[in-house]
Amino acid sequence: MSIPNSLTIFRILLTPVFVILLFAESPLLKQISLVVYIVAALTDWYDGWVARRYGYVSRWGQFLDPLADKILALAALFSFVYLNLIDGWMVWIIVVRDLLITGLRSYAEWNDRPIVTSKTAQAKTFGEFIVIYYILILYVGSNVQILRNDFRDLIETLMHPQVLFGMMLLVTISTIGTGAMYLFDNRKLISELHDRYFGSAESEQK
């Protein structure tokens, strides 16, 4: 297995470790969960750099790398839902959008017709991770006794439900918008996919 693919697998394996540490009662373990998340995110940057630098590009890697990113991000978002920090319906919209687009991208990659990630979609992903880091850092910080004593009012203000709702709403709107753009820009591919897998079934029914 190539180095980039190994790092991608490592990122997936780190995801449940992050979640377990985040829900631990010990403030120290919560802090370690933040470190684990950052390390996992850094592997995404590093495996991409290695793949480009040394030409380790494979069909399997092109499918697995974005999937690992989604797993890591969604693990954090669902953790925030469980902690009552954000609303679940927003996260489910992100899940549905990611499943649709990941499936479409996988089909395109398999047929040697890769879909280029748009600048808008990259901005959406960047914004999503900014929100995740924002919430994660503040949540972990709120469980550190020294920070809680010295910066209680600031942390409570930054983590006010309306603030978090507004940030997640922007992520959700951008998720819907970029998803719609993907579907529109690749409508021919979607039509081909429909005809390939559903067209024959419709013909048999007739």
TORPA-4810 file (N, C-alpha, C, O; in nm, 3 decimals):
<nodes>
NODE_1_0.085_-0.119_0.000_0.000_0.000_0.000_0.088_0.124_0.000_0.187_0.130_0.073_M
NODE_2_0.053_0.223_-0.082_0.133_0.345_-0.092_0.123_0.427_0.036_0.032_0.409_0.117_S
NODE_3_0.219_0.519_0.053_0.220_0.605_0.172_0.092_0.689_0.183_0.033_0.693_0.291_I
NODE_4_0.046_0.756_0.075_-0.077_0.834_0.087_-0.198_0.751_0.129_-0.277_0.795_0.213_P
NODE_5_-0.212_0.632_0.073_-0.325_0.546_0.110_-0.313_0.498_0.254_-0.414_0.486_0.324_N
NODE_6_-0.191_0.471_0.298_-0.169_0.431_0.438_-0.208_0.543_0.533_-0.270_0.518_0.637_S
NODE_7_-0.173_0.666_0.497_-0.210_0.781_0.580_-0.361_0.802_0.581_-0.418_0.842_0.683_L
NODE_8_-0.425_0.775_0.469_-0.570_0.789_0.462_-0.638_0.687_0.554_-0.732_0.721_0.625_T
NODE_9_-0.590_0.563_0.551_-0.642_0.459_0.640_-0.618_0.499_0.786_-0.704_0.480_0.872_I
NODE_10_-0.500_0.553_0.812_-0.466_0.598_0.948_-0.563_0.706_0.994_-0.604_0.707_1.110_F
NODE_11_-0.600_0.796_0.904_-0.695_0.903_0.937_-0.831_0.845_0.974_-0.896_0.893_1.067_R
NODE_12_-0.873_0.745_0.902_-1.001_0.680_0.933_-0.995_0.612_1.070_-1.090_0.619_1.147_I
NODE_13_-0.883_0.546_1.099_-0.867_0.477_1.227_-0.860_0.576_1.344_-0.902_0.543_1.455_L
NODE_14_-0.809_0.695_1.320_-0.802_0.796_1.425_-0.939_0.853_1.461_-0.957_0.906_1.570_L
NODE_15_-1.034_0.842_1.370_-1.166_0.903_1.392_-1.236_0.848_1.516_-1.279_0.928_1.600_T
NODE_16_-1.250_0.715_1.533_-1.315_0.667_1.656_-1.233_0.698_1.782_-1.290_0.716_1.889_P
NODE_17_-1.100_0.706_1.768_-1.017_0.743_1.883_-1.051_0.885_1.927_-1.064_0.913_2.046_V
NODE_18_-1.066_0.974_1.830_-1.104_1.112_1.858_-1.237_1.119_1.932_-1.251_1.190_2.031_F
NODE_19_-1.335_1.044_1.883_-1.469_1.049_1.943_-1.467_0.995_2.086_-1.527_1.055_2.175_V
NODE_20_-1.398_0.885_2.108_-1.390_0.825_2.243_-1.325_0.923_2.341_-1.372_0.939_2.454_I
NODE_21_-1.217_0.986_2.298_-1.148_1.081_2.386_-1.233_1.205_2.412_-1.231_1.260_2.522_L
NODE_22_-1.307_1.249_2.310_-1.389_1.369_2.325_-1.498_1.350_2.430_-1.531_1.444_2.503_L
NODE_23_-1.553_1.229_2.438_-1.661_1.202_2.533_-1.610_1.151_2.668_-1.690_1.119_2.757_F
NODE_24_-1.480_1.143_2.683_-1.426_1.103_2.812_-1.453_1.210_2.917_-1.465_1.328_2.884_A
NODE_25_-1.464_1.170_3.041_-1.492_1.265_3.148_-1.369_1.349_3.182_-1.382_1.463_3.227_E
NODE_26_-1.253_1.295_3.162_-1.130_1.366_3.197_-1.105_1.484_3.103_-1.105_1.466_2.981_S
NODE_27_-1.085_1.605_3.156_-1.050_1.720_3.072_-0.922_1.697_2.992_-0.909_1.746_2.880_P
NODE_28_-0.829_1.623_3.051_-0.703_1.596_2.980_-0.728_1.513_2.855_-0.670_1.540_2.750_L
NODE_29_-0.815_1.412_2.866_-0.846_1.329_2.749_-0.919_1.409_2.643_-0.901_1.385_2.523_L
NODE_30_-1.002_1.503_2.685_-1.069_1.590_2.589_-0.967_1.675_2.514_-0.980_1.698_2.393_K
NODE_31_-0.866_1.722_2.586_-0.760_1.800_2.521_-0.683_1.712_2.421_-0.647_1.757_2.312_Q
NODE_32_-0.660_1.588_2.459_-0.591_1.496_2.369_-0.675_1.471_2.244_-0.621_1.452_2.135_I
NODE_33_-0.809_1.470_2.261_-0.897_1.450_2.145_-0.877_1.560_2.042_-0.883_1.535_1.921_S
NODE_34_-0.854_1.682_2.090_-0.827_1.793_1.999_-0.697_1.771_1.923_-0.689_1.796_1.803_L
NODE_35_-0.595_1.722_1.994_-0.466_1.693_1.931_-0.483_1.583_1.826_-0.427_1.591_1.717_V
NODE_36_-0.560_1.480_1.861_-0.583_1.369_1.767_-0.653_1.420_1.641_-0.619_1.381_1.530_V
NODE_37_-0.750_1.508_1.660_-0.824_1.561_1.544_-0.731_1.642_1.454_-0.736_1.632_1.331_Y
NODE_38_-0.646_1.721_1.515_-0.552_1.802_1.437_-0.454_1.713_1.362_-0.424_1.737_1.245_I
NODE_39_-0.404_1.610_1.430_-0.312_1.516_1.365_-0.380_1.447_1.247_-0.321_1.433_1.140_V
NODE_40_-0.506_1.405_1.268_-0.581_1.339_1.160_-0.597_1.433_1.042_-0.583_1.392_0.927_A
NODE_41_-0.628_1.559_1.070_-0.645_1.657_0.963_-0.513_1.682_0.890_-0.512_1.701_0.768_A
NODE_42_-0.403_1.683_0.964_-0.272_1.705_0.902_-0.234_1.591_0.808_-0.166_1.613_0.708_L
NODE_43_-0.278_1.470_0.839_-0.248_1.358_0.750_-0.313_1.379_0.613_-0.261_1.333_0.511_T
NODE_44_-0.427_1.450_0.611_-0.493_1.479_0.485_-0.405_1.569_0.399_-0.388_1.545_0.279_D
NODE_45_-0.348_1.672_0.462_-0.259_1.762_0.388_-0.133_1.688_0.343_-0.088_1.703_0.230_W
NODE_46_-0.077_1.607_0.434_0.050_1.542_0.404_0.036_1.435_0.297_0.121_1.425_0.208_Y
NODE_47_-0.071_1.354_0.305_-0.083_1.248_0.203_-0.111_1.308_0.066_-0.072_1.252_-0.036_D
NODE_48_-0.179_1.424_0.064_-0.200_1.492_-0.064_-0.070_1.545_-0.121_-0.046_1.538_-0.241_G
NODE_49_0.015_1.599_-0.031_0.145_1.652_-0.075_0.233_1.539_-0.128_0.297_1.553_-0.233_W
NODE_50_0.236_1.428_-0.055_0.318_1.313_-0.098_0.269_1.259_-0.232_0.349_1.226_-0.319_V
NODE_51_0.137_1.249_-0.247_0.081_1.196_-0.371_0.119_1.283_-0.490_0.154_1.233_-0.597_A
NODE_52_0.112_1.415_-0.471_0.147_1.506_-0.581_0.298_1.509_-0.606_0.343_1.515_-0.720_R
NODE_53_0.375_1.504_-0.498_0.520_1.516_-0.509_0.582_1.394_-0.576_0.674_1.407_-0.657_R
NODE_54_0.532_1.276_-0.541_0.594_1.153_-0.590_0.506_1.074_-0.687_0.541_0.964_-0.728_Y
NODE_55_0.394_1.131_-0.722_0.309_1.068_-0.823_0.234_0.946_-0.774_0.200_0.858_-0.854_G
NODE_56_0.208_0.939_-0.643_0.132_0.826_-0.589_-0.017_0.852_-0.605_-0.088_0.875_-0.507_Y
NODE_57_-0.064_0.847_-0.727_-0.205_0.873_-0.754_-0.268_0.744_-0.805_-0.222_0.685_-0.902_V
NODE_58_-0.374_0.701_-0.738_-0.441_0.578_-0.777_-0.592_0.600_-0.771_-0.641_0.691_-0.705_S
NODE_59_-0.664_0.515_-0.843_-0.810_0.524_-0.842_-0.865_0.500_-0.701_-0.959_0.566_-0.658_R
NODE_60_-0.805_0.404_-0.632_-0.847_0.373_-0.495_-0.824_0.492_-0.403_-0.909_0.525_-0.320_W
NODE_61_-0.708_0.557_-0.418_-0.676_0.673_-0.336_-0.768_0.790_-0.364_-0.807_0.862_-0.271_G
NODE_62_-0.803_0.811_-0.490_-0.892_0.920_-0.526_-1.032_0.901_-0.468_-1.104_0.997_-0.444_Q
NODE_63_-1.069_0.775_-0.447_-1.198_0.747_-0.386_-1.190_0.754_-0.234_-1.279_0.810_-0.169_F
NODE_64_-1.084_0.697_-0.177_-1.074_0.681_-0.032_-1.043_0.813_0.040_-1.094_0.837_0.149_L
NODE_65_-0.960_0.897_-0.020_-0.917_1.020_0.048_-1.034_1.113_0.083_-1.047_1.151_0.199_D
NODE_66_-1.119_1.150_-0.014_-1.232_1.235_0.024_-1.330_1.166_0.118_-1.394_1.232_0.200_P
NODE_67_-1.341_1.033_0.107_-1.429_0.959_0.198_-1.378_0.970_0.341_-1.457_0.988_0.434_L
NODE_68_-1.246_0.959_0.359_-1.188_0.973_0.492_-1.212_1.111_0.550_-1.239_1.126_0.669_A
NODE_69_-1.204_1.213_0.465_-1.232_1.350_0.509_-1.375_1.363_0.559_-1.401_1.424_0.662_D
NODE_70_-1.468_1.303_0.484_-1.610_1.310_0.522_-1.634_1.239_0.654_-1.708_1.288_0.740_K
NODE_71_-1.571_1.122_0.671_-1.588_1.046_0.794_-1.539_1.127_0.914_-1.605_1.131_1.018_I
NODE_72_-1.424_1.190_0.900_-1.366_1.269_1.009_-1.455_1.389_1.042_-1.483_1.415_1.159_L
NODE_73_-1.498_1.461_0.939_-1.580_1.580_0.961_-1.715_1.544_1.021_-1.760_1.609_1.116_A
NODE_74_-1.780_1.441_0.968_-1.912_1.403_1.016_-1.906_1.346_1.157_-2.001_1.362_1.234_L
NODE_75_-1.797_1.280_1.192_-1.781_1.230_1.328_-1.781_1.347_1.427_-1.842_1.339_1.534_A
NODE_76_-1.712_1.453_1.391_-1.709_1.572_1.477_-1.847_1.637_1.485_-1.893_1.673_1.593_A
NODE_77_-1.913_1.652_1.370_-2.043_1.717_1.368_-2.148_1.639_1.446_-2.226_1.698_1.521_L
NODE_78_-2.151_1.507_1.430_-2.248_1.426_1.506_-2.215_1.427_1.655_-2.304_1.417_1.739_F
NODE_79_-2.088_1.440_1.688_-2.050_1.453_1.829_-2.106_1.584_1.887_-2.153_1.587_2.000_S
NODE_80_-2.100_1.690_1.808_-2.154_1.818_1.853_-2.305_1.811_1.870_-2.361_1.875_1.959_F
NODE_81_-2.371_1.734_1.783_-2.516_1.715_1.797_-2.547_1.645_1.929_-2.637_1.685_2.002_V
NODE_82_-2.471_1.540_1.957_-2.491_1.463_2.081_-2.467_1.552_2.204_-2.530_1.533_2.307_Y
NODE_83_-2.375_1.647_2.191_-2.344_1.738_2.301_-2.439_1.857_2.306_-2.421_1.948_2.387_L
NODE_84_-2.541_1.857_2.219_-2.642_1.964_2.213_-2.582_2.100_2.179_-2.628_2.203_2.227_N
NODE_85_-2.478_2.098_2.097_-2.415_2.223_2.055_-2.472_2.273_1.923_-2.478_2.393_1.900_L
NODE_86_-2.513_2.181_1.836_-2.570_2.217_1.706_-2.692_2.130_1.679_-2.714_2.029_1.746_I
NODE_87_-2.772_2.170_1.580_-2.894_2.098_1.546_-2.865_1.982_1.451_-2.786_1.994_1.357_D
NODE_88_-2.930_1.869_1.478_-2.907_1.750_1.399_-2.953_1.759_1.255_-2.893_1.700_1.166_G
NODE_89_-3.063_1.835_1.231_-3.117_1.839_1.094_-3.017_1.899_0.996_-3.014_1.863_0.879_W
NODE_90_-2.934_1.992_1.045_-2.832_2.052_0.958_-2.728_1.947_0.918_-2.686_1.940_0.802_M
NODE_91_-2.688_1.868_1.014_-2.587_1.765_0.987_-2.642_1.661_0.891_-2.569_1.613_0.804_V
NODE_92_-2.769_1.625_0.905_-2.827_1.526_0.814_-2.834_1.579_0.671_-2.820_1.502_0.576_W
NODE_93_-2.857_1.708_0.655_-2.853_1.767_0.521_-2.713_1.751_0.461_-2.698_1.718_0.344_I
NODE_94_-2.612_1.776_0.543_-2.474_1.760_0.496_-2.447_1.614_0.459_-2.381_1.587_0.358_I
NODE_95_-2.498_1.520_0.539_-2.478_1.378_0.512_-2.539_1.340_0.378_-2.474_1.275_0.296_V
NODE_96_-2.665_1.380_0.355_-2.734_1.345_0.230_-2.661_1.404_0.110_-2.640_1.336_0.009_V
NODE_97_-2.621_1.529_0.123_-2.549_1.594_0.012_-2.418_1.521_-0.016_-2.384_1.496_-0.132_R
NODE_98_-2.343_1.488_0.090_-2.213_1.423_0.071_-2.228_1.283_0.012_-2.146_1.241_-0.070_D
NODE_99_-2.333_1.211_0.052_-2.356_1.078_-0.005_-2.385_1.087_-0.154_-2.332_1.009_-0.233_L
NODE_100_-2.469_1.183_-0.193_-2.503_1.199_-0.334_-2.380_1.237_-0.417_-2.354_1.177_-0.522_L
NODE_101_-2.305_1.335_-0.368_-2.191_1.384_-0.445_-2.077_1.282_-0.446_-2.011_1.264_-0.548_I
NODE_102_-2.055_1.216_-0.332_-1.950_1.114_-0.327_-1.982_0.999_-0.421_-1.894_0.946_-0.490_T
NODE_103_-2.109_0.959_-0.424_-2.151_0.854_-0.516_-2.132_0.894_-0.661_-2.085_0.815_-0.743_G
NODE_104_-2.168_1.017_-0.692_-2.152_1.068_-0.829_-2.004_1.075_-0.868_-1.966_1.037_-0.978_L
NODE_105_-1.922_1.125_-0.776_-1.779_1.136_-0.803_-1.716_0.998_-0.821_-1.629_0.979_-0.906_R
NODE_106_-1.761_0.902_-0.741_-1.706_0.766_-0.750_-1.740_0.704_-0.885_-1.655_0.639_-0.948_S
NODE_107_-1.863_0.723_-0.929_-1.905_0.672_-1.060_-1.822_0.737_-1.171_-1.779_0.670_-1.265_Y
NODE_108_-1.802_0.867_-1.160_-1.725_0.940_-1.261_-1.579_0.893_-1.263_-1.521_0.873_-1.370_A
NODE_109_-1.520_0.875_-1.143_-1.382_0.829_-1.135_-1.369_0.689_-1.194_-1.273_0.661_-1.267_E
NODE_110_-1.464_0.602_-1.164_-1.458_0.464_-1.212_-1.466_0.457_-1.364_-1.414_0.364_-1.425_W
NODE_111_-1.531_0.555_-1.423_-1.545_0.559_-1.569_-1.445_0.656_-1.633_-1.464_0.700_-1.746_N
NODE_112_-1.340_0.687_-1.558_-1.233_0.774_-1.609_-1.286_0.909_-1.657_-1.241_0.962_-1.758_D
NODE_113_-1.380_0.962_-1.583_-1.435_1.095_-1.613_-1.441_1.175_-1.484_-1.548_1.213_-1.438_R
NODE_114_-1.324_1.199_-1.425_-1.319_1.263_-1.292_-1.386_1.400_-1.290_-1.378_1.478_-1.385_P
NODE_115_-1.452_1.426_-1.179_-1.518_1.556_-1.158_-1.421_1.647_-1.084_-1.372_1.613_-0.977_I
NODE_116_-1.395_1.762_-1.142_-1.304_1.858_-1.081_-1.377_1.932_-0.969_-1.487_1.983_-0.989_V
NODE_117_-1.314_1.936_-0.853_-1.374_2.007_-0.740_-1.371_2.157_-0.766_-1.266_2.214_-0.793_T
NODE_118_-1.486_2.220_-0.759_-1.495_2.363_-0.788_-1.439_2.446_-0.673_-1.427_2.398_-0.560_S
NODE_119_-1.405_2.570_-0.703_-1.355_2.662_-0.600_-1.462_2.685_-0.494_-1.432_2.698_-0.375_K
NODE_120_-1.587_2.689_-0.537_-1.697_2.710_-0.443_-1.708_2.594_-0.346_-1.728_2.614_-0.226_T
NODE_121_-1.694_2.472_-0.397_-1.700_2.354_-0.311_-1.581_2.350_-0.216_-1.595_2.311_-0.100_A
NODE_122_-1.464_2.391_-0.263_-1.347_2.396_-0.177_-1.367_2.498_-0.065_-1.328_2.474_0.050_Q
NODE_123_-1.428_2.611_-0.099_-1.457_2.714_0.002_-1.557_2.662_0.104_-1.546_2.691_0.223_A
NODE_124_-1.655_2.584_0.058_-1.755_2.524_0.148_-1.687_2.430_0.246_-1.714_2.434_0.366_K
NODE_125_-1.598_2.344_0.195_-1.527_2.249_0.281_-1.438_2.322_0.381_-1.432_2.284_0.498_T
NODE_126_-1.370_2.424_0.335_-1.285_2.504_0.423_-1.368_2.568_0.534_-1.329_2.564_0.650_F
NODE_127_-1.481_2.625_0.497_-1.569_2.687_0.596_-1.621_2.587_0.696_-1.632_2.617_0.815_G
NODE_128_-1.654_2.468_0.649_-1.704_2.362_0.736_-1.600_2.324_0.841_-1.632_2.308_0.959_E
NODE_129_-1.474_2.310_0.798_-1.369_2.273_0.892_-1.336_2.388_0.988_-1.299_2.364_1.103_F
NODE_130_-1.350_2.512_0.942_-1.330_2.626_1.031_-1.432_2.622_1.144_-1.398_2.644_1.260_I
NODE_131_-1.558_2.593_1.110_-1.664_2.585_1.212_-1.636_2.469_1.307_-1.653_2.482_1.428_V
NODE_132_-1.592_2.355_1.254_-1.562_2.240_1.338_-1.451_2.274_1.437_-1.462_2.244_1.556_I
NODE_133_-1.343_2.335_1.389_-1.233_2.372_1.478_-1.279_2.476_1.580_-1.241_2.469_1.697_Y
NODE_134_-1.359_2.570_1.537_-1.410_2.674_1.626_-1.485_2.612_1.744_-1.458_2.643_1.860_Y
NODE_135_-1.579_2.523_1.712_-1.660_2.459_1.817_-1.575_2.367_1.903_-1.586_2.366_2.025_I
NODE_136_-1.490_2.289_1.838_-1.409_2.190_1.910_-1.313_2.258_2.008_-1.301_2.215_2.123_L
NODE_137_-1.245_2.360_1.962_-1.149_2.431_2.049_-1.219_2.495_2.168_-1.172_2.486_2.281_I
NODE_138_-1.332_2.560_2.142_-1.405_2.625_2.251_-1.463_2.524_2.348_-1.462_2.545_2.469_L
NODE_139_-1.515_2.412_2.295_-1.572_2.310_2.383_-1.464_2.250_2.472_-1.483_2.236_2.593_Y
NODE_140_-1.351_2.215_2.412_-1.240_2.159_2.491_-1.190_2.263_2.591_-1.163_2.231_2.706_V
NODE_141_-1.179_2.388_2.546_-1.133_2.494_2.635_-1.226_2.517_2.753_-1.181_2.548_2.863_G
NODE_142_-1.357_2.500_2.728_-1.455_2.521_2.836_-1.445_2.414_2.943_-1.499_2.430_3.052_S
NODE_143_-1.375_2.304_2.913_-1.357_2.196_3.010_-1.222_2.202_3.080_-1.188_2.114_3.159_N
NODE_144_-1.146_2.305_3.051_-1.018_2.327_3.118_-1.042_2.425_3.232_-1.085_2.538_3.208_V
NODE_145_-1.015_2.384_3.354_-1.050_2.462_3.473_-0.995_2.604_3.468_-1.067_2.700_3.496_Q
NODE_146_-0.867_2.619_3.432_-0.804_2.751_3.431_-0.872_2.842_3.330_-0.903_2.957_3.361_I
NODE_147_-0.897_2.791_3.211_-0.962_2.872_3.107_-1.105_2.903_3.146_-1.154_3.014_3.122_L
NODE_148_-1.172_2.806_3.206_-1.312_2.828_3.246_-1.321_2.936_3.353_-1.415_3.015_3.354_R
NODE_149_-1.225_2.940_3.442_-1.227_3.040_3.548_-1.195_3.180_3.496_-1.257_3.278_3.536_N
NODE_150_-1.097_3.188_3.405_-1.050_3.319_3.358_-1.129_3.374_3.241_-1.138_3.495_3.224_D
NODE_151_-1.187_3.284_3.159_-1.253_3.331_3.037_-1.396_3.279_3.023_-1.445_3.260_2.912_F
NODE_152_-1.461_3.257_3.134_-1.596_3.200_3.131_-1.691_3.282_3.044_-1.759_3.227_2.958_R
NODE_153_-1.695_3.413_3.067_-1.790_3.499_2.994_-1.760_3.500_2.844_-1.851_3.494_2.762_D
NODE_154_-1.632_3.506_2.809_-1.594_3.508_2.668_-1.632_3.376_2.600_-1.687_3.376_2.490_L
NODE_155_-1.602_3.265_2.667_-1.633_3.134_2.609_-1.783_3.118_2.591_-1.829_3.068_2.488_I
NODE_156_-1.860_3.159_2.692_-2.006_3.148_2.683_-2.061_3.234_2.571_-2.157_3.196_2.504_E
NODE_157_-2.001_3.351_2.551_-2.045_3.439_2.442_-2.014_3.377_2.306_-2.098_3.377_2.216_T
NODE_158_-1.892_3.326_2.291_-1.852_3.266_2.164_-1.927_3.138_2.134_-1.944_3.100_2.018_L
NODE_159_-1.973_3.069_2.240_-2.046_2.944_2.221_-2.196_2.961_2.241_-2.269_2.863_2.262_M
NODE_160_-2.242_3.084_2.235_-2.386_3.108_2.249_-2.461_3.030_2.141_-2.418_3.026_2.026_H
NODE_161_-2.573_2.968_2.177_-2.647_2.887_2.079_-2.680_2.960_1.950_-2.678_2.899_1.843_P
NODE_162_-2.709_3.089_1.957_-2.741_3.164_1.835_-2.618_3.181_1.746_-2.629_3.182_1.623_Q
NODE_163_-2.502_3.196_1.809_-2.378_3.208_1.732_-2.350_3.078_1.657_-2.322_3.079_1.537_V
NODE_164_-2.358_2.967_1.729_-2.332_2.837_1.667_-2.437_2.804_1.562_-2.406_2.746_1.458_L
NODE_165_-2.563_2.841_1.589_-2.670_2.817_1.492_-2.643_2.895_1.363_-2.658_2.841_1.253_F
NODE_166_-2.604_3.020_1.377_-2.577_3.103_1.259_-2.461_3.049_1.176_-2.468_3.047_1.054_G
NODE_167_-2.356_3.004_1.243_-2.241_2.950_1.172_-2.278_2.821_1.098_-2.242_2.802_0.982_M
NODE_168_-2.351_2.733_1.167_-2.391_2.608_1.103_-2.493_2.632_0.992_-2.496_2.558_0.894_M
NODE_169_-2.575_2.734_1.008_-2.672_2.765_0.903_-2.601_2.805_0.775_-2.641_2.766_0.665_L
NODE_170_-2.494_2.884_0.787_-2.416_2.923_0.670_-2.354_2.801_0.603_-2.353_2.790_0.481_L
NODE_171_-2.302_2.709_0.686_-2.243_2.586_0.631_-2.349_2.504_0.560_-2.325_2.449_0.452_V
NODE_172_-2.468_2.496_0.620_-2.577_2.417_0.561_-2.623_2.477_0.428_-2.645_2.405_0.331_T
NODE_173_-2.637_2.609_0.425_-2.679_2.676_0.301_-2.575_2.655_0.190_-2.610_2.628_0.075_I
NODE_174_-2.447_2.669_0.227_-2.341_2.648_0.127_-2.337_2.502_0.082_-2.306_2.473_-0.033_S
NODE_175_-2.369_2.412_0.174_-2.375_2.269_0.140_-2.483_2.243_0.036_-2.459_2.173_-0.063_T
NODE_176_-2.600_2.299_0.058_-2.711_2.283_-0.037_-2.675_2.347_-0.171_-2.700_2.290_-0.277_I
NODE_177_-2.617_2.468_-0.164_-2.584_2.541_-0.286_-2.480_2.469_-0.371_-2.498_2.454_-0.492_G
NODE_178_-2.371_2.425_-0.309_-2.266_2.357_-0.386_-2.316_2.221_-0.436_-2.277_2.176_-0.544_T
NODE_179_-2.401_2.155_-0.356_-2.458_2.028_-0.401_-2.543_2.046_-0.525_-2.534_1.967_-0.619_G
NODE_180_-2.625_2.151_-0.525_-2.710_2.180_-0.641_-2.624_2.213_-0.764_-2.657_2.174_-0.876_A
NODE_181_-2.514_2.286_-0.741_-2.425_2.320_-0.853_-2.360_2.195_-0.911_-2.348_2.182_-1.033_M
NODE_182_-2.317_2.103_-0.825_-2.258_1.977_-0.871_-2.358_1.901_-0.957_-2.324_1.852_-1.065_Y
NODE_183_-2.481_1.890_-0.908_-2.582_1.815_-0.981_-2.615_1.880_-1.115_-2.632_1.811_-1.215_L
NODE_184_-2.622_2.011_-1.117_-2.653_2.082_-1.242_-2.538_2.070_-1.342_-2.560_2.043_-1.460_F
NODE_185_-2.417_2.092_-1.294_-2.300_2.087_-1.383_-2.277_1.947_-1.440_-2.217_1.931_-1.546_D
NODE_186_-2.324_1.846_-1.369_-2.301_1.707_-1.412_-2.433_1.638_-1.448_-2.447_1.517_-1.430_N
NODE_187_-2.529_1.715_-1.497_-2.661_1.661_-1.529_-2.655_1.554_-1.639_-2.733_1.459_-1.638_R
NODE_188_-2.561_1.569_-1.733_-2.547_1.468_-1.837_-2.498_1.336_-1.779_-2.544_1.229_-1.819_K
NODE_189_-2.405_1.345_-1.686_-2.354_1.225_-1.620_-2.463_1.157_-1.537_-2.472_1.035_-1.533_L
NODE_190_-2.545_1.239_-1.472_-2.656_1.185_-1.393_-2.757_1.116_-1.483_-2.810_1.010_-1.449_I
NODE_191_-2.785_1.177_-1.596_-2.878_1.117_-1.692_-2.824_0.985_-1.743_-2.899_0.888_-1.759_S
NODE_192_-2.694_0.981_-1.770_-2.631_0.857_-1.815_-2.638_0.750_-1.707_-2.665_0.633_-1.735_E
NODE_193_-2.613_0.791_-1.583_-2.619_0.699_-1.470_-2.760_0.643_-1.453_-2.778_0.524_-1.424_L
NODE_194_-2.859_0.729_-1.470_-2.999_0.686_-1.458_-3.034_0.585_-1.567_-3.094_0.482_-1.541_H
NODE_195_-2.995_0.618_-1.691_-3.027_0.530_-1.803_-2.956_0.395_-1.789_-3.009_0.291_-1.828_D
NODE_196_-2.835_0.398_-1.735_-2.756_0.276_-1.724_-2.814_0.180_-1.622_-2.819_0.059_-1.645_R
NODE_197_-2.859_0.233_-1.508_-2.902_0.146_-1.399_-3.053_0.135_-1.383_-3.103_0.038_-1.324_Y
NODE_198_-3.126_0.233_-1.434_-3.270_0.232_-1.417_-3.346_0.221_-1.549_-3.463_0.182_-1.553_F
NODE_199_-3.277_0.259_-1.657_-3.343_0.255_-1.787_-3.382_0.114_-1.827_-3.492_0.092_-1.878_G
NODE_200_-3.291_0.017_-1.805_-3.321_-0.120_-1.842_-3.434_-0.178_-1.759_-3.516_-0.255_-1.809_S
NODE_201_-3.439_-0.140_-1.632_-3.546_-0.189_-1.545_-3.681_-0.136_-1.589_-3.780_-0.208_-1.585_A
NODE_202_-3.685_-0.010_-1.630_-3.808_0.051_-1.677_-3.854_-0.016_-1.807_-3.973_-0.035_-1.829_E
NODE_203_-3.756_-0.052_-1.892_-3.791_-0.118_-2.018_-3.849_-0.256_-1.994_-3.944_-0.297_-2.062_S
NODE_204_-3.794_-0.329_-1.895_-3.844_-0.462_-1.865_-3.986_-0.457_-1.809_-4.068_-0.544_-1.837_E
NODE_205_-4.015_-0.354_-1.730_-4.149_-0.339_-1.674_-4.253_-0.314_-1.783_-4.368_-0.356_-1.773_Q
NODE_206_-4.209_-0.244_-1.886_-4.302_-0.218_-1.997_-4.325_-0.345_-2.080_-4.401_-0.343_-2.177_K
</nodes>
